[in-house]
Amino acid sequence: MHASARHLAWHVELFFTAQEFATFWQTHRSLPLKKIQVRYIRRDGLPHSPFRAHDCVSVDLFMLRHHRQQFEAYLASTFAVVRTNPGKHSR
């Protein structure tokens, strides 16, 4: 099951500020997403943390791999900076 998922699926975790998340939530319906998991993460003050200086909304996304380019184009056109969890990217 995991081997086929690696070849067919794309998985990524994004970290948004409250304002960025509001933009994402208003515009995400046109995206070919299969799963969205949302978590609120409090500021932690750690030096290399994406939520060092402010609270964040973590959005864990799952989609079919052939939709990856469409999704990445959406991110580039909608957000100036997108913070991600590099450990969550599918290969």
Helices and strands as residue ranges (DSSP letters): H 2-8, E 9-16, H 18-27, G 28-30, E 33-41, E 56-64, G 65-67, H 68-78, E 83-84, G 86-88
